[in-house]
């Protein structure tokens, strides 16, 4: 069965919704092989459906709603066996529940402890590596200001990402990210250009966030300590400004990275 | 003896309730896009469960429970918010063309797991908002088929309309949604190709 474009396009929605019979499906797919126009329409519709589906997958019912329903007597009737003496039930049940929780939690916490949790400063290097290898997606934004604004908003205005003017290196801010490291919010700005990538991490912290093996360089003019450290091909410079810590990570040579950090501090 | 023997019917009812609870996220997703306020969505879902359990004997075992619950939810929404719905649809129709396009683009990624979830919530929020802006009849079709994976026949059953109507509502809804999310969909196309 050879389809015309109009016929094929009428079946595209049914194809992405898996509503076609096997012969119809085969006919549409055969048409796609020789028609880039219809293939484009198909990809476009598939992209939309996939975007809607992904959005839905991220939506979960709030725990409070679940609790409300679980305690709604119209849904789950209270069990008659649950009757107890009012004097004891008020205190005894929560106490038993708390005791049970402790008994269950302690071994779980013991088993789930992370003996080799890497410090944030080192994980920043790994993330940078994943970004340059294309293994990690981030969100591209329009201008540097837009990226900064979006990231600040993501931190609920508590702090803003540190920014750098890297036009001399033909680098510009191309995107942003927000990461959560053990409950600490980290704003990530990605600068790219000229085949290079510099990743800037901003978060609330202290100089103790620098790895103990880092080389400390004191800038007597700015009165700031800069900590230089590396892992494989990736170098990083960490410094503190007030309550904020900034880490610059890149495959640029460490002295060049230090210059960038100093210029923006 | 305080403990009362639980009857067979009671056990069956509780079993049904437990199974119905496995569809809570699905129902909430639909409700949150149908209702305008989070409180409305929560009430809608809770009432759906209350109604479903009130008439659980009517559910034919072995049939599609999620579809059955979705139908109750939709009917409830339709009954309860009918007036508001009419008002909203009129306003939405006016604002369709003025919607600014999304200038954020996803970058193709090998790893779409938690590591790649950066600012994803913001994008999801944009898509969610775009869905909420659709006129109700188109929105429901999109929610059921695209978000909840119901077949056309199931969606037609839930919406009490012919299958052809589901198809045309989907088509129109997708057209509008594509317009709202043009930039994002184009970026996504590149990933899928």
Interface residues (C-beta under 8 A of the other chain):
Chain A: X13 X14 X17 X18 X19 X43 X44 X45 X46 X47 X48 X49 X50 X51 X52 X53 X54 X55 X56 X58 X59 X60 X61 X62 X64 X65 X66 X68 X69 X70 X72 X74 X75 X76 X77 X79 X80 X81 X83 X84 X127 X130 X134 X135 X136 X137 X138 X139 X140 X141 X142 X146 X150 X154 X175 X176 X177 X178 X179 X188
Chain B: X2 X3 X4 X6 X10 X13 X14 X17 X21 X24 X25 X27 X28 X29 X32 X42 X45 X46 X49 X50 X53 X54 X103 X104 X105 X106 X107 X108 X109 X110 X111 X112 X115 X116 X118 X119 X120 X121 X122 X123 X124 X127 X128 X131 X142 X143 X145 X146 X147 X148 X149 X151 X152 X167 X170 X171 X174 X177 X178 X181 X184 X185 X186 X188 X189 X191 X192 X193
